Amino acid sequence: TGSTMYREFVDCLGWPVDLRSHRGYMGGLDKKLTTGSVAPYYANATAEHVFHDITLMPTSLSDPQQIHKKRHVGNDIVHIIWSEHTRDYSPTTISSQFNDAHIVIYPLPTGLFRIQVYRKETKVPIFGPLLHGMAITKQLLQLLVRPTSIAAYRYVRYNTQGYTKPYVLRNQRILEIMERYKTTSPYQDLVQCLFQPPSSALSSEKQPSAPNSPQQTQRSVPR
């Protein structure tokens, strides 16, 4: 489940969402709870982000390698690692064609946090604002870790051959929908369709209501 410090750190990445009822970006997680019931989520006016927290994913006792967890983190471009061990984390711990950038955080006895940043130099240029070798306060860590992970992700995606930026892709999808469902009609027909109610609605408004039957108008008189 992670230590108290780790849980406080995860809380600074975003806010927990219920995966079963969440309507936003899922990041590959599912609503059937096979990947856990909650996940850290962050959104602003231009983007949505889901963080794969493996401590929130169910553990399979019959699978010593926990493949269902590795299936998600193994396909992630950026890894944020929280390590309370004295030994440095190795970026080759999880081998994958992805995992292009690693941001490793070590809490120190002084209350500061040591930062290590690893990247595949052929794919990822230097990114920030967190840089390798920094020692920062808790307040700065909470402010800078998420922007650093987003910057690393964007550097990788934008340098990937064939990748289309989100706004360009959205425009392409809108044009595809317009092309697929467009029809040709005179302007007068369009105006009439938009502003004139259908004839069935007009006929129902003009139809007089049936008078109440004598049985419906009878009232009981107390005796």
Backbone hydrogen bonds, N-H to C=O, Kabsch-Sander energy under -0.5 kcal/mol:
donor,donor_aa,acceptor,acceptor_aa,energy
7,R,3,S,-2.3
8,E,4,T,-2.1
9,F,5,M,-2.0
10,V,6,Y,-2.6
11,D,7,R,-1.9
12,C,8,E,-0.8
12,C,9,F,-1.0
13,L,9,F,-0.5
13,L,10,V,-1.4
14,G,10,V,-0.8
15,W,41,Y,-2.9
17,V,39,A,-1.9
19,L,17,V,-0.7
19,L,37,S,-2.4
20,R,37,S,-0.5
21,S,18,D,-0.6
22,H,18,D,-1.7
29,L,26,M,-1.6
33,L,30,D,-0.7
36,G,33,L,-1.0
39,A,17,V,-1.2
41,Y,15,W,-2.0
42,Y,49,H,-2.7
44,N,47,A,-2.3
49,H,42,Y,-3.0
51,F,40,P,-2.3
53,D,51,F,-1.1
54,I,52,H,-0.8
56,L,53,D,-1.7
57,M,54,I,-0.7
61,L,59,T,-0.7
63,D,60,S,-1.2
66,Q,63,D,-1.1
69,K,66,Q,-0.9
70,K,66,Q,-2.1
71,R,67,I,-2.2
72,H,69,K,-1.2
73,V,69,K,-2.0
74,G,70,K,-2.5
75,N,72,H,-0.9
76,D,73,V,-0.9
79,H,101,A,-2.6
81,I,79,H,-0.6
81,I,103,I,-2.8
83,S,81,I,-0.6
83,S,105,I,-2.8
93,T,90,S,-1.8
95,S,93,T,-0.6
98,F,74,G,-0.5
99,N,76,D,-2.2
100,D,77,I,-0.9
101,A,77,I,-1.9
102,H,118,Y,-3.0
103,I,79,H,-3.0
104,V,102,H,-0.6
104,V,116,Q,-3.3
105,I,81,I,-3.0
106,Y,114,R,-2.4
108,L,112,L,-2.8
111,G,108,L,-1.9
113,F,136,I,-2.3
114,R,106,Y,-2.8
115,I,134,M,-2.7
116,Q,104,V,-2.3
118,Y,102,H,-2.4
120,K,100,D,-2.1
121,E,119,R,-1.0
123,K,120,K,-2.1
124,V,120,K,-3.0
133,G,115,I,-2.5
134,M,131,L,-1.6
136,I,113,F,-2.2
141,L,137,T,-2.3
142,Q,138,K,-2.3
143,L,139,Q,-1.4
144,L,140,L,-2.3
145,V,141,L,-2.2
148,T,144,L,-1.9
149,S,145,V,-2.1
150,I,146,R,-2.3
151,A,147,P,-2.3
152,A,148,T,-2.2
153,Y,149,S,-2.2
154,R,150,I,-2.4
155,Y,151,A,-2.3
156,V,152,A,-2.0
157,R,153,Y,-2.6
158,Y,154,R,-2.8
159,N,155,Y,-1.2
160,T,157,R,-1.2
163,Y,160,T,-2.0
169,L,165,K,-2.8
170,R,166,P,-2.6
171,N,167,Y,-2.0
172,Q,168,V,-2.1
173,R,169,L,-2.2
174,I,170,R,-2.2
175,L,171,N,-2.2
176,E,172,Q,-2.1
177,I,173,R,-2.2
178,M,174,I,-2.4
179,E,175,L,-2.3
180,R,176,E,-2.2
181,Y,177,I,-2.1
182,K,178,M,-1.0
185,S,183,T,-0.5
190,L,186,P,-1.6
191,V,187,Y,-2.3
192,Q,188,Q,-2.4
193,C,189,D,-2.3
194,L,190,L,-1.8
195,F,191,V,-2.4
196,Q,192,Q,-2.0
201,A,198,P,-0.7
202,L,198,P,-1.4
203,S,199,S,-2.4
204,S,200,S,-1.7
205,E,201,A,-1.4
206,K,202,L,-1.7
207,Q,203,S,-1.3
216,Q,213,S,-0.6
217,T,213,S,-1.3
218,Q,214,P,-0.9
